[in-house]
Amino acid sequence: MMLAFLCLVSVALASAHHSGEHFEGEKVFRVHVEDENQIKLLRELASSHQIDFWTPDSVTQIKPHSTVDFRVKAEDISTVEDFLEQNELQFEVLISNLRSALEAQFDSRVRASGHSYEKYNSWETIEAWTQQVATENPDLISRSAIGTTFEGRTMYLLKVGKAGPKKPAIFMDCGFHAREWISPAFCQWFVREAVRTYGREIHMTDLLDKLDFYVLPVLNIDGYVYTWTQNRMWRKTRSIRDGSSCVGTDPNRNFDAGWCEVGASERPCDETYCGPSAESEKETKALANFIRQNLASIKAYLTIHSYSQMMLYPYSYDYKLTENNVELNHLAKATVKELASLHGTKYTYGPGATTIYPAAGGSDDWAYDQGIRYSFTFELRDKGRYGFVLPESQIRPTCEETMLAIKHVSNYVLEHLY
């Protein structure tokens, strides 16, 4: 009987992942771009075909001497390949059939229901978990609602740390971009490690005794739900605007930090649409309001994304350097070294604009400009072999090494309270 039930669960899940977009025969290409002329060619290609840019986020952010990863629909593949070959653009195929890669993301065909730290969990499962983990660990975790999403879902925030008087805090969020599933997986893992090691491991116990961690497991809940039910590759929120048939805003272009000046689009159909105004999205407004209300205690802001294995710090909306740039650079260098010590995973680091590309309206720049001196964006695994479809077998190693990085930053913040 149990086996029959598990099979049903697995069938239900399999069908849920393939309702809406099925991605059969779609490919992910990587193009090696040398100069401005080749960038121009890619812009030409993007204007005539529907291309989903994975990294960078849009065609406007391509730089010379870089690589560009993008997804192409099955019916456009031969045209795109011809175009690349005719123009002598050097390319490789990272994923030859996206549907197969999506199916392989789930390591076991039969999936028991319930929450698991080494599986990707649906929002319903994560939501139930936030309640359970807070109920079971009242001395360490409390749950509060900081707002609701466009579609009316509750945004739950977990406060992780030894209960007692208010302490200096670190704010960490996951799940800004809906398709970056490894990101919410890490926020859940962080909470698990806090619970598992408190009182047993001196380093973590010390951090939780002296700091509070505000953990937002999923910011863009509507988008995340949509990636489970309709379109696995969805990125933006799910807000609807009068006068536009296009849905959603890029939440990481929606903050009041050089809003919509560079690396963001004013066109509602684009993946990097900045929204009609800064903090137009209920989700970004809820996050910003919470941070503003708790600015006196929040000493660091960490936002978890994927992919490309980078640790970025402000600024992204401008090429100017922060006042404590040297300190941030030293801290990032030491943090990525610590991260690499476990599985040898190499990260690059630096200010967002020069390390990856200029982009305005990001939460890390905004947090820094609010006075939070330690503000970082992590781009987790990998470097493009799987991209947004990182297999579940990589959740554990990714989270283990990222824990080392977060602990390192937290320890530093504790020693440099301001």
C-alpha positions as CSV (number, residue, x, y, z in Angstrom):
1,M,0.0,0.0,0.0
2,M,2.8,2.4,1.0
3,L,4.7,1.7,-2.2
4,A,1.5,2.4,-4.3
5,F,1.1,5.7,-2.4
6,L,4.8,6.7,-3.1
7,C,4.4,5.9,-6.8
8,L,1.3,8.1,-6.9
9,V,3.2,10.9,-5.2
10,S,6.1,10.5,-7.7
11,V,3.7,10.5,-10.7
12,A,1.9,13.6,-9.3
13,L,5.2,15.4,-8.9
14,A,6.4,14.4,-12.3
15,S,3.2,15.7,-13.9
16,A,3.4,18.9,-11.9
17,H,6.8,19.6,-13.2
18,H,5.7,19.3,-16.7
19,S,2.4,21.0,-16.8
20,G,2.7,24.3,-18.7
21,E,6.1,24.5,-20.4
22,H,7.7,21.1,-21.2
23,F,11.1,22.2,-22.6
24,E,11.4,19.2,-24.8
25,G,14.3,19.6,-27.3
26,E,15.4,23.0,-25.9
27,K,19.1,23.7,-25.7
28,V,21.3,25.9,-23.6
29,F,24.2,27.4,-25.5
30,R,27.4,29.1,-24.3
31,V,28.9,31.6,-26.7
32,H,32.4,33.0,-26.2
33,V,32.3,36.7,-27.0
34,E,35.5,38.5,-28.0
35,D,34.6,42.0,-29.1
36,E,31.9,44.6,-29.6
37,N,31.2,43.3,-33.1
38,Q,30.2,39.9,-31.7
39,I,28.1,41.6,-29.0
40,K,26.3,43.4,-31.8
41,L,25.6,40.1,-33.5
42,L,24.1,38.6,-30.3
43,R,21.9,41.7,-29.9
44,E,20.7,41.1,-33.5
45,L,20.0,37.5,-32.7
46,A,18.1,38.4,-29.5
47,S,15.9,40.9,-31.4
48,S,14.8,38.3,-33.9
49,H,14.3,35.3,-31.7
50,Q,12.9,34.6,-28.2
51,I,16.1,34.0,-26.3
52,D,16.2,33.4,-22.5
53,F,19.5,34.7,-21.1
54,W,20.9,32.7,-18.2
55,T,24.1,34.7,-17.6
56,P,24.3,37.6,-17.9
57,D,20.7,38.3,-17.3
58,S,20.1,40.2,-20.5
59,V,21.7,40.9,-23.9
60,T,22.5,44.5,-22.7
61,Q,24.9,43.2,-20.1
62,I,27.2,41.3,-22.4
63,K,30.9,42.4,-22.1
64,P,33.8,41.7,-24.5
65,H,36.0,38.7,-23.5
66,S,33.2,36.9,-21.6
67,T,30.9,34.0,-22.0
68,V,27.1,34.2,-22.5
69,D,24.7,31.3,-21.6
70,F,21.2,31.3,-23.1
71,R,18.3,29.0,-23.7
72,V,16.7,28.5,-27.1
73,K,13.3,27.0,-27.9
74,A,13.3,23.7,-29.9
75,E,11.9,25.3,-33.0
76,D,14.6,28.0,-33.2
77,I,17.6,25.8,-32.6
78,S,18.7,25.2,-36.2
79,T,18.3,28.9,-37.1
80,V,20.3,29.9,-34.0
81,E,23.1,27.4,-34.7
82,D,23.3,28.5,-38.4
83,F,23.5,32.1,-37.3
84,L,26.3,31.4,-34.8
85,E,28.3,29.3,-37.4
86,Q,27.8,31.8,-40.2
87,N,29.1,34.6,-38.1
88,E,32.0,32.5,-36.7
89,L,30.9,32.8,-33.1
90,Q,32.6,30.2,-31.0
91,F,29.9,28.2,-29.1
92,E,29.2,25.0,-27.2
93,V,26.1,23.3,-26.1
94,L,25.8,23.1,-22.3
95,I,22.5,21.3,-22.2
96,S,21.3,19.4,-25.2
97,N,17.8,18.7,-24.1
98,L,16.5,20.8,-21.2
99,R,13.6,18.5,-20.4
100,S,16.0,15.6,-19.8
101,A,18.1,17.9,-17.6
102,L,15.0,18.9,-15.6
103,E,14.0,15.3,-15.1
104,A,17.5,14.5,-13.9
105,Q,17.4,17.3,-11.4
106,F,15.3,15.1,-9.2
107,D,17.7,12.3,-8.2
108,S,15.0,9.8,-7.3
109,R,12.0,9.1,-9.4
110,V,10.0,8.1,-6.3
111,R,9.7,10.9,-3.9
112,A,8.2,10.6,-0.4
113,S,6.0,13.5,0.6
114,G,7.3,15.8,3.3
115,H,10.2,18.1,3.8
116,S,13.8,17.1,3.1
117,Y,17.0,19.2,3.3
118,E,18.5,17.3,0.4
119,K,15.6,17.7,-2.0
120,Y,14.0,20.6,-3.6
121,N,10.8,21.4,-1.7
122,S,7.7,23.0,-3.0
123,W,6.4,26.2,-1.4
124,E,3.6,24.4,0.4
125,T,6.3,22.1,2.0
126,I,8.6,25.0,2.9
127,E,5.7,26.9,4.4
128,A,4.7,23.9,6.6
129,W,8.4,23.5,7.5
130,T,8.7,27.1,8.7
131,Q,5.9,26.5,11.2
132,Q,7.2,23.1,12.3
133,V,10.9,24.2,12.8
134,A,9.7,27.2,14.9
135,T,7.3,25.1,17.0
136,E,9.9,22.4,17.7
137,N,12.7,24.9,18.6
138,P,11.1,27.7,20.5
139,D,14.4,28.7,22.3
140,L,16.1,29.1,19.0
141,I,13.6,30.0,16.3
142,S,10.6,32.2,16.0
143,R,8.5,32.8,12.9
144,S,6.8,36.1,11.9
145,A,4.9,37.4,8.8
146,I,6.5,40.4,7.2
147,G,4.0,40.9,4.4
148,T,2.1,39.2,1.6
149,T,2.9,38.6,-2.0
150,F,1.0,39.9,-5.0
151,E,-1.0,36.7,-5.1
152,G,-1.7,36.9,-1.4
153,R,0.7,34.4,0.0
154,T,2.2,35.1,3.4
155,M,5.9,36.0,3.6
156,Y,7.4,34.2,6.6
157,L,10.6,35.3,8.2
158,L,12.5,33.1,10.7
159,K,14.5,34.7,13.5
160,V,17.3,32.3,14.4
161,G,19.3,32.8,17.5
162,K,19.2,32.2,21.2
163,A,16.0,33.7,22.6
164,G,16.5,36.7,24.8
165,P,17.2,40.5,24.5
166,K,17.6,41.9,21.0
167,K,21.0,41.3,19.6
168,P,23.0,42.5,16.6
169,A,21.6,40.8,13.6
170,I,22.4,39.5,10.1
171,F,19.7,39.5,7.5
172,M,19.7,36.7,4.9
173,D,17.3,36.1,2.1
174,C,16.8,33.4,-0.6
175,G,14.6,32.9,-3.6
176,F,14.7,36.3,-5.3
177,H,14.7,34.8,-8.7
178,A,12.1,32.0,-9.0
179,R,14.1,29.5,-11.0
180,E,17.2,29.6,-8.7
181,W,16.0,26.6,-6.7
182,I,19.4,26.0,-4.9
183,S,18.9,29.4,-3.2
184,P,15.9,28.5,-1.0
185,A,17.5,25.1,-0.4
186,F,20.4,26.9,1.2
187,C,18.2,29.1,3.5
188,Q,16.6,25.9,4.8
189,W,19.9,24.2,5.3
190,F,21.2,27.1,7.3
191,V,18.3,26.8,9.7
192,R,18.8,23.1,9.9
193,E,22.5,23.6,10.8
194,A,21.6,26.1,13.5
195,V,19.2,23.7,15.1
196,R,21.5,20.6,14.6
197,T,24.7,22.2,16.0
198,Y,23.5,24.6,18.7
199,G,25.0,23.5,22.0
200,R,27.2,20.9,20.3
201,E,29.5,22.9,18.1
202,I,31.2,25.8,19.9
203,H,31.6,28.1,16.9
204,M,27.9,28.0,15.8
205,T,26.7,28.1,19.5
206,D,28.7,31.3,20.0
207,L,27.3,32.9,16.9
208,L,23.7,32.1,17.9
209,D,24.3,33.3,21.4
210,K,25.6,36.6,20.3
211,L,23.8,37.3,17.0
212,D,20.3,37.0,15.6
213,F,19.9,35.7,12.0
214,Y,16.8,36.9,10.1
215,V,16.2,34.3,7.4
216,L,13.7,34.8,4.6
217,P,13.5,31.3,3.0
218,V,11.8,32.6,-0.2
219,L,11.2,36.2,-1.2
220,N,9.5,35.6,-4.5
221,I,7.0,33.0,-3.4
222,D,4.6,33.5,-6.3
223,G,7.3,33.1,-8.9
224,Y,8.6,30.0,-7.0
225,V,5.2,28.4,-7.0
226,Y,4.9,29.1,-10.7
227,T,8.2,27.3,-11.4
228,W,6.8,24.2,-9.8
229,T,3.4,24.3,-11.5
230,Q,3.7,26.1,-14.9
231,N,7.1,27.2,-16.1
232,R,10.3,25.9,-14.4
233,M,12.3,28.8,-16.0
234,W,10.3,31.6,-14.7
235,R,12.4,34.4,-13.1
236,K,10.3,37.4,-12.1
237,T,7.5,38.1,-9.6
238,R,3.9,37.4,-10.8
239,S,2.5,40.9,-10.5
240,I,0.1,42.2,-13.2
241,R,0.1,45.8,-14.5
242,D,-2.8,47.7,-16.1
243,G,-2.1,48.2,-19.8
244,S,0.4,45.4,-20.1
245,S,-0.1,41.7,-21.0
246,C,3.3,40.9,-19.6
247,V,3.6,39.5,-16.1
248,G,6.1,40.2,-13.3
249,T,9.0,42.4,-12.3
250,D,12.6,41.5,-11.6
251,P,12.7,41.9,-7.8
252,N,16.4,42.5,-7.9
253,R,16.0,45.5,-10.1
254,N,13.2,46.9,-8.0
255,F,15.1,48.5,-5.1
256,D,15.7,52.2,-4.7
257,A,19.4,52.1,-5.5
258,G,20.1,53.9,-8.8
259,W,16.7,52.4,-9.8
260,C,16.4,51.6,-13.5
261,E,19.5,53.6,-14.5
262,V,21.7,50.7,-15.8
263,G,21.4,47.0,-16.5
264,A,17.6,47.1,-16.0
265,S,14.8,47.4,-18.5
266,E,11.8,49.7,-18.6
267,R,9.9,47.2,-20.8
268,P,7.5,45.0,-18.8
269,C,8.1,42.0,-21.0
270,D,11.8,41.9,-20.3
271,E,13.4,39.6,-17.7
272,T,15.1,42.5,-16.1
273,Y,12.1,44.8,-15.9
274,C,12.6,47.2,-13.1
275,G,8.9,47.7,-12.4
276,P,6.9,51.0,-12.7
277,S,8.7,52.5,-9.6
278,A,11.2,51.5,-6.9
279,E,9.6,49.1,-4.4
280,S,6.5,48.7,-6.6
281,E,6.5,45.0,-5.8
282,K,4.8,43.9,-2.5
283,E,7.6,41.5,-1.9
284,T,10.5,44.1,-2.2
285,K,8.5,46.6,-0.2
286,A,8.0,44.1,2.6
287,L,11.7,43.3,2.8
288,A,12.7,46.9,2.6
289,N,10.2,47.9,5.3
290,F,11.4,45.2,7.7
291,I,15.1,46.2,7.2
292,R,14.3,49.9,7.7
293,Q,12.4,49.1,10.9
294,N,15.3,47.1,12.2
295,L,18.3,49.1,10.9
296,A,19.7,49.8,14.3
297,S,20.3,46.0,14.9
298,I,21.1,44.7,11.3
299,K,24.8,44.7,10.8
300,A,25.1,42.6,7.6
301,Y,22.9,41.8,4.6
302,L,23.4,38.5,2.7
303,T,21.4,37.7,-0.4
304,I,21.7,34.2,-2.0
305,H,21.3,33.7,-5.7
306,S,22.6,31.3,-8.4
307,Y,24.5,30.6,-10.6
308,S,28.2,31.4,-11.4
309,Q,30.1,30.9,-8.1
310,M,30.7,34.6,-7.1
311,M,30.7,36.7,-4.0
312,L,29.8,40.2,-4.9
313,Y,29.6,43.4,-2.9
314,P,28.5,47.0,-3.8
315,Y,28.3,48.7,-6.0
316,S,26.5,47.2,-9.0
317,Y,24.5,50.4,-10.0
318,D,27.7,52.4,-10.4
319,Y,31.4,51.9,-10.9
320,K,32.2,53.9,-7.8
321,L,33.7,52.0,-4.9
322,T,32.3,51.8,-1.4
323,E,33.9,53.8,1.4
324,N,35.0,50.4,3.0
325,N,35.9,48.8,-0.3
326,V,39.3,47.6,0.9
327,E,37.7,45.9,4.0
328,L,35.0,44.3,1.9
329,N,37.6,43.0,-0.6
330,H,39.7,41.5,2.2
331,L,36.6,39.9,3.8
332,A,35.4,38.4,0.4
333,K,38.9,37.1,-0.4
334,A,39.1,35.3,3.0
335,T,35.5,34.0,2.7
336,V,35.9,32.4,-0.7
337,K,39.1,30.8,0.5
338,E,37.2,29.3,3.4
339,L,34.4,28.2,1.1
340,A,36.9,26.4,-1.2
341,S,38.5,24.6,1.7
342,L,35.9,21.9,1.8
343,H,35.2,20.8,-1.8
344,G,37.7,22.9,-3.7
345,T,34.9,25.0,-5.3
346,K,36.4,28.2,-6.8
347,Y,34.6,31.5,-6.4
348,T,35.5,34.9,-7.9
349,Y,34.8,38.0,-5.9
350,G,34.6,41.8,-6.2
351,P,32.3,44.8,-6.7
352,G,29.2,43.8,-8.7
353,A,29.6,46.3,-11.5
354,T,33.1,45.2,-12.5
355,T,33.0,41.5,-11.4
356,I,29.8,40.6,-13.2
357,Y,28.0,43.5,-14.9
358,P,26.4,46.9,-14.0
359,A,22.9,46.5,-12.7
360,A,20.8,49.0,-10.9
361,G,18.1,48.4,-8.3
362,G,19.7,45.5,-6.4
363,S,19.0,44.7,-2.8
364,D,22.7,44.5,-1.8
365,D,23.4,48.1,-3.0
366,W,20.2,49.3,-1.4
367,A,21.1,47.7,1.9
368,Y,24.6,49.1,1.9
369,D,23.2,52.6,1.2
370,Q,20.9,52.2,4.2
371,G,24.1,52.0,6.3
372,I,24.6,48.2,6.4
373,R,28.4,48.1,6.0
374,Y,28.6,44.3,5.2
375,S,26.4,43.6,2.2
376,F,27.0,40.7,0.0
377,T,25.4,38.7,-2.9
378,F,26.4,35.1,-3.2
379,E,26.0,33.4,-6.6
380,L,26.0,29.7,-5.7
381,R,26.9,26.7,-7.9
382,D,27.6,26.0,-10.6
383,K,29.4,27.7,-13.5
384,G,27.0,26.7,-16.1
385,R,27.2,22.9,-16.6
386,Y,23.7,22.7,-15.1
387,G,23.0,26.3,-14.5
388,F,19.5,26.7,-13.0
389,V,18.9,23.0,-13.1
390,L,21.5,21.9,-10.5
391,P,20.8,18.3,-9.5
392,E,19.6,17.5,-6.0
393,S,22.8,15.5,-5.5
394,Q,24.6,18.8,-5.4
395,I,22.4,20.4,-2.7
396,R,24.5,19.0,0.2
397,P,28.0,19.9,-1.0
398,T,26.7,23.3,-2.2
399,C,25.1,24.0,1.2
400,E,28.0,22.6,3.2
401,E,30.6,24.9,1.6
402,T,28.2,27.9,1.7
403,M,27.7,27.4,5.4
404,L,31.5,27.8,5.9
405,A,31.3,31.1,4.0
406,I,28.3,32.4,6.0
407,K,29.9,31.4,9.3
408,H,33.1,33.2,8.3
409,V,31.3,36.4,7.4
410,S,29.2,36.2,10.6
411,N,32.2,35.7,12.7
412,Y,33.9,38.7,11.1
413,V,30.8,40.9,11.7
414,L,30.7,39.8,15.3
415,E,34.3,40.9,15.8
416,H,33.7,44.2,13.9
417,L,30.4,45.4,15.3
418,Y,29.8,49.1,14.6
